[in-house]
Amino acid sequence: MELKKNITLWTAMSYVVGTIIGSGIYSSPGNVLDGVGSGGAAILLWAAAGAVAMAGALCYVELGLRFSGEGGEMTYLKEIYNDQVGFMFTWVNSVVTRPASLALVCTIFGEHLHAAVGGPDILQKVFSLAGLTILASINGFSSSSSSGMQRALTFVKVLTLIGLMLLAAFPQYDPQDDLAEISLSNTSGYIGDWGAAFLNGLWAYDGWNGLAYATAEMNDPSEIRNAILIGVPLCTILYIMVNIAYMKVLSGSVIEESDSIAIDYLTVVLGSDSAGRVVGSLVVAISTFGAGNGIIFGASRLVFSASRGGFLPPCLGGLSPRQTPLRSILCQASMAAILISFFDFSALVVYFGMPTYLFYLLNIFGVILLRYRDTPPPPYQVPLPLPVLFSIFASVLVVSPAFSMPIPTVAAGSVVLLGLPVYYLMRSTSGRCLGSWWAAQLVPSEREINLTEMINLESSDGEDELTLATTAGDDMQA
């Protein structure tokens, strides 16, 4: 049974925009401004981060059309390099970063919903787990329900950002410093600061690669390119304009120290602490809920494809009667629920930004490698300078945080490298593939032989096959 094809152009675009616009635009501006040192440099960084996301997304379009089908980045890496690289990506993303990312946005959802309605602190985790349960239930019920919700939430989030921009237009606000002039004075010249700031900016754009997992469900896979060309520039424009609005209303020090800039911003423009807290909290809660829907969609497809490809237990590759990867959805939701219940996520962006862009780099450098291999060209090929420039930039981005954040960078790199011993540990001594290893552990073949199927197998020698079946039956009795 295959995944159902029911994703249209506008649904695909809503997944791009709806997954990108999450908590990042409400949590990253302070870290970006603090890293680069000036308002003008911050705006340039937001534009550059959007351009990087656009370049990466177009490269992924070429890869998606070249390797059409399930699996997304896992399939790209396996085909471009080898099984080991594909498994390391699957290991890091299905076990660590995707559940952590889902847990992070659900935690932010719970925190802000709690801030809006009040109540004891335990309600934060209750709201977080409730949001996660709703997302898993809707995605497990049907893909059309998930897609419909994504379109509606994306529409609300875009309107919300437009509203935030318009609020800065009147009346005139007077920040406590000259940040509203958006100058380049006091811009940092330290590459480590810029690298960390870029990671925070790119965190706000994370999700541009989500359609890599939707190719198999697109009515017309070639429409992925149009969804990217509409979605990513729209997010870039909205992000730049909203940051200008923040800088027009709030001082640089307030932005840099803000834990939730939407609340601080709306407190000023609405002239009320309580109104700012409630409205701002609801804005962030709705935004993160929509992003969580996009994350669980992509994460479940990764697990589903990895299990069918032998990288994860086959039991995770089943489909529900409504053709949704229900087991994969429950797997990701369960791991996210554990993380929500027991861990603090304040350092997740720092710890996992490096491996995220390491695999982006490997995928997009693969576009360059494929141009020099004797393979049929895909229906769409990105201009070669884009993967070249992205690869150079991503290389700097992967390395530069080590200068300002060495401990998180080493920790993240260790998580990636841990995938290698896990890969070889999972291989059998006879060299069988991972899928065979899982099958041998989970379903011992000699105990599960179906004698009727064996007798009916096509064979040139019926007597030999009957002898084989009889022998298997004797073994089972023994």
PyMOL commands that set and color helices and strands:
alter all, ss='L'
color gray80, all
select helices_A, chain A and resi 9-20+24-27+29-36+39-66+73-80+83-117+122-141+143-167+179-181+191-205+210-213+215-217+223-249+252-257+261-270+273-308+314-317+326-342+348-371+385-399+401-404+406-426+434-442+445-447+451-456+462-477
alter helices_A, ss='H'
color red, helices_A
deselect
rebuild
show_as cartoon
